[in-house]
């Protein structure tokens, strides 16, 4: 019996580093995006509630599929089992940074 793989996805979002778990991760048909489906959150069997995990669970609870920009992805790992989802502040001056993206680089506005 084979089990579905579990992926840990680490990405930047508004100055914070998100770490979430999901069953399906694949390249989107939308250019430059990664699709993430079937989010996994820790069970409520523990007495201690982690506010960061609770925030993520509330944020992603009604989402069926999320499209994450490729330049926001830090790493994706296939893991044995899910861990605690978390949000941490992005380190300033550290060795982790979002891929530089200039949007519409090379396109100049018309002079009408």
Buried (B, 14 or more C-beta within 10 A) or exposed (E): EEEEEBBBBBBBBEEEBBBBBBBEBEEBEEEEBBBBEBBBBBEEEEEEEBEBBEEBBEBBEEEEEBEBBBEBBBEBEEEEEBBEBBBEEBEEEEEEEBEEEEEEEEEEEEEE
